[in-house]
């Protein structure tokens, strides 16, 4: 359960930042207390499906889109290098992810030379 709530929190943070919202702005749109969003993002609280639906609606996401982003992977898949990379990038902002992608592109271009 802890892993799932960590992934939910990281997903909320990812989409909130992607949309340029503060925790307070998201809380207002989702009609939840403003400190609650921070506690969810830090995995300090467990939320109900009803509350998660309010949050995903406030983020203009369907539950399917949200869970597709945070989908837990099996133990075997988790061991793969690619999955580890993706897991580490999930908690980064979109700007950070784009910078990392540029680094990967440079590294791959160097290998082709």
N, C-alpha and C positions, 0 to 999 in steps of 0.2 A: 504494500500500500504506500509506503514511504516513497518508493521510486515513482509510482504513478503520480502522487501528489507533487513531487519535485518536477516531473515532466509537465503537469498541468500548470504549475506556477511559472515555469520557464516559457511555456506556450503563451500564457496570458501576457507576460512581460514582452515577449517577442512581438506579438501582434499589437500590443499597446504602443510600443516604441515605433513600430513600423508605421503606425497611423499618426504618430506625433502627438500622442495624448499623454498627459500627466496621469498619475494614479488618481488624483482628485477628479480630473475630468472624466476618466473612465468610470469611476464610482458614481458620479452624478448621472451619467448616461445610463448606467446599469441599475440605478436606484438602490445602491448598497452603501454602507458606511465607508467613508474614504480611507480609513485605516485598514479595512478588510482586504482591499486589493493588495496592499503591501504585504499583509500577512499571508495571503494566498501565493503571491509571487515568491515569498521566502519559504514556502511550505510549512508555515507555522499553524495554518488552519486547514481543515478539510471542508470542502463546500459540497452542497447538494447539487443534484442535476438541475434543479430549478434555478439555483443561483448561477450555475455555469451557463445555462441557457440565456439568462439575462445578460451575462458578461459577453458571451459570443454574439448575441444580438447587438449589443452596444458597439462591438468591434466590427459589425457588418459581416459576420461569418456565420456559416451554418455549423452545427455541431459536427457534421461529417467533415467539413474542411478543417475544423479545429483538431479533431481526433486523428485525422490523416496526418497532420503535422506532428503530433506528439505520440503517434502509435508506438506502444511498447514493442520491443523486438525480443525474440526468444533468446535464451542463453547461448545457443550456438551462433546465431547471427551477431550477438553483442561482441563476440570474440573477434570478429573480422575487423580488419584495419579500417575499411571504409566506414563501417558503422560507428566505430570509435571516433573517427573524424567528424562525422555528421553529428553525433551526440555532443561533441565539444563545441561545435559551431552553433548549435541551437540556441544557446544562451547569449550569444553575441548579437550586437545590434546589426542591422542591415548594412550600415556603413562599414563596420568591421568585417563583415562577411565579404563585402565587395573588395576590400583591400586584400584580404587573404586570397580571394580568387585571382586577383592580379598577380600576387606572388606565385601562386600555383601555375598560372599561365607562363610567367617568366621562367620558372623552373622547367616546365615541360618544353618550352621553346629551346632552352639551353641543351636539353637532352637530344633534340632533333638535329642540332648543329654538329 
